[in-house]
Amino acid sequence: MRKYLFFISQNYSYAILRPLQQEIWRRGGEVAWFLWGNEVDANYLKEDEQVLKSVDAVKAFNPDAVFVPGNTVPRFFPGVKVAVFHGFNAGKLNRRGNNDHFNIRQCFDLYCTQGPDTTEPFKQLAKQHGYFNVVETGWPTLDPLFTDTLTEPTANKSKKTVLMCSTFSRNLTCAPHLFEQVKKLSTTGKWQWLVQFHPKMPKHIVEQYKSLESEHLQFVETDNVLPLLKQADVMLCDTSSVIQMFLVQNKPAVTFNNIDPKPYMVNFTEPNLLEEQLSYALQSPRDLTQQIGEYIKQLHPYRDGQSSGRVLDAVEKVLLGELTVEKTKPLNFIRNFKLRKKLKYWKFN
């Protein structure tokens, strides 16, 4: 029986990894969770989910593979280290001006990519570095979007539903800029509104939008955005990978001041154009629909709800030696020293 560890540091990671957990259980495997840092809440764990509370417990569990939706994982954890990503490539740049999605941190043995537009760059990086494999699997997180198992929230479906999401970054967020417009539109009852923000969104902005709650607008705090994505007819956002999660359903996304607007988005820069742009997107114009369709082919062409299975199959090939590498993964003493310090673990056995 295979054993797998989920290494997480954010609450949204629960929803990212649970489809994978279901497939592991279906195959007769065992799953344990390790919660790292003070930004992840153990209260989101379910009764049937196993949690390991120390590095010693992880060592005793001895996982065959460790799945990580974040950027780093301790080298001293047993098992193949697998990157499954916490979102799509949204084009965000780090402080050095590089695309953070393709930052190689010397932590992973296997990258399970979501579609051709990320697979090819990672394969080039694999050739360059030589110590990790890349397999295109699709993103396990989205499996429920393409099955009948996802429960939708209750809402008024006699009219179109707008889902507003926003990142927390002060330079990228649309929330403070669009508040007055959302306030005005929500009172008309023209559309049903669902509002969901990144967990790091400043509290004063969260409270602003909570004050708008009515029969026409619901502020949602959740660790799982998928049911909201499935219910909404159009998304309003800024620069966030949740846009791509919405687009894979062949639904339109309206963006405010996106840092790299594309033809498959409806981008605008003046708040007073919000109603006009949402109305346009909801008409599903042919050109926009075609652009979204072409983009999905590159972003995430898998609509069978079986990406979790493909991830596990890829991991199994690594474990069986069917996927090999040319070089040994760098020791990266500095990063692993920092991780040991944070975890207060100094055993070297």
Secondary structure, DSSP 8 states (H G I E B T S, - for coil): --EEEEEE-STTHHHHHHHHHHHHHHTT-EEEEEE-SSSS-GGGS-TT--EE-SHHHHHHH--SEEEESSS---TTSSSEEEE--SS-----B-TTSSBGGG---S--SEEEESSHHHHHHHHHHHHHH-S-EEEE---GGGGGGGSS--------TTS-EEEEEE---TTT--HHHHHHHHHHHHHHTSSEEEEEE-TTS-HHHHHHHHTT-SSSEEE---S--HHHHHH-SEEEESS-THHHHHHTTT--EEEES-SS--TTSEEES-GGGHHHHHHHHHT--HHHHHHHHHHHHHH----SS-HHHHHHHHHHHHHTTSS--SS-----HHHHHHHHHHHT-----
